[in-house]
Amino acid sequence: QVQLVESGGGLVQAGGSLRLSCAASGRTFSRYAMGWFRQAPGKEREFVAAISRSGDSTLYKDSVKGRFTISRDNAKNTVYLQMNSLKPEDTAVYYCAADSRLQNALSASAYDYWGQGTQVTVSS
């Protein structure tokens, strides 16, 4: 079992930055690839970014490339999402997730555990 707790969301003006954190319980954090997803009102949950177990490989949604950076600290059982140059269309609840099977990092169904989410609101 892995429990995930996100933090760092909030209200920010367009062009601003936020850093999301996701703290994981347990001693097996390094066994999981990690992902960030987001869900806006009335829309499906969508992939944002993913990082491999060691942190040496990352994937990004095209619209966030160059603006968002995913990273992890296995010693602290934490994954981060640094979000710069935020846009109103980035407004959503952001979720972190843990994936033990490493089958499809882009698909929400591939992830085993989810956090409760943190709200990010970007004003224009």
C-alpha positions in Angstrom: 0.0 0.0 0.0 1.1 3.5 -0.8 -0.6 6.6 0.5 -0.1 9.8 -1.5 -0.7 13.4 -0.2 -0.4 16.4 -2.5 0.2 19.9 -1.5 1.3 23.2 -3.0 -1.8 24.2 -5.0 -3.4 27.6 -4.9 -4.5 30.7 -6.8 -1.9 32.3 -9.0 -2.1 34.9 -11.8 -1.3 34.0 -15.4 2.4 33.8 -15.9 3.1 32.9 -12.3 4.5 29.7 -10.8 3.6 27.0 -8.4 5.4 23.9 -7.1 3.3 20.9 -6.3 4.6 18.2 -3.9 3.4 14.7 -3.4 4.6 12.9 -0.3 4.4 9.1 -0.3 4.1 6.8 2.7 6.0 3.5 3.0 9.5 2.3 2.2 8.9 1.2 -1.4 8.6 4.6 -3.1 11.5 4.0 -5.4 9.7 0.9 -6.9 7.0 3.1 -8.4 7.0 5.3 -11.4 5.1 8.4 -10.6 2.7 10.6 -12.6 0.8 13.8 -12.4 -2.7 14.1 -13.8 -5.2 16.9 -13.8 -8.9 17.2 -14.1 -10.8 20.4 -14.9 -14.6 20.8 -14.2 -16.6 18.9 -16.8 -13.5 17.3 -18.4 -11.8 13.9 -18.1 -8.7 13.4 -16.1 -5.7 13.9 -18.3 -2.0 13.1 -18.2 0.4 15.9 -17.4 3.8 14.4 -16.6 5.5 11.2 -15.5 8.9 10.2 -14.1 10.6 6.8 -14.0 11.5 5.0 -10.7 15.1 6.4 -10.8 14.1 9.8 -12.1 16.3 9.5 -15.2 13.4 9.5 -17.6 10.4 11.9 -17.9 7.4 12.3 -20.1 5.2 15.4 -20.6 1.9 16.4 -22.1 2.7 18.5 -25.2 1.0 21.6 -23.9 3.2 21.7 -20.7 6.5 21.0 -22.2 9.0 23.7 -21.5 6.8 25.1 -18.7 6.4 22.2 -16.2 9.2 20.0 -14.7 8.6 16.8 -12.9 11.2 15.5 -10.4 11.5 13.2 -7.5 13.6 12.7 -4.4 13.5 9.0 -3.4 15.3 9.7 -0.1 12.3 12.0 0.9 9.6 9.8 -0.8 8.4 12.9 -2.7 7.7 13.8 -6.3 7.4 17.4 -7.4 5.8 19.3 -10.2 7.3 22.7 -10.9 4.9 24.7 -12.9 6.0 28.0 -14.6 4.4 30.4 -17.0 1.0 29.2 -15.9 -2.0 29.8 -18.1 -5.7 29.9 -17.2 -6.2 26.6 -19.1 -3.9 25.0 -16.5 -6.7 25.4 -13.9 -7.7 22.0 -12.6 -7.4 19.7 -9.6 -3.9 18.1 -9.9 -3.4 14.5 -8.7 -0.3 12.5 -8.2 -0.3 8.7 -8.8 2.0 5.7 -8.4 2.5 3.1 -11.0 4.1 -0.3 -10.1 3.5 -2.1 -13.4 5.2 0.4 -15.8 2.8 -0.5 -18.7 1.6 2.9 -19.9 2.6 6.0 -18.1 0.1 8.1 -20.1 -3.0 6.2 -19.0 -4.7 6.9 -15.7 -5.9 3.3 -15.6 -2.2 2.1 -15.4 -1.7 3.7 -12.0 -2.3 1.8 -8.7 -2.5 4.5 -6.1 -3.8 8.1 -6.2 -3.7 11.1 -4.0 -6.7 13.2 -3.0 -5.8 16.1 -5.3 -4.8 19.7 -4.9 -6.6 22.6 -6.6 -4.7 24.9 -9.0 -6.4 28.0 -10.2 -4.8 30.4 -12.7 -6.5 33.8 -13.1 -6.2 35.8 -16.3 
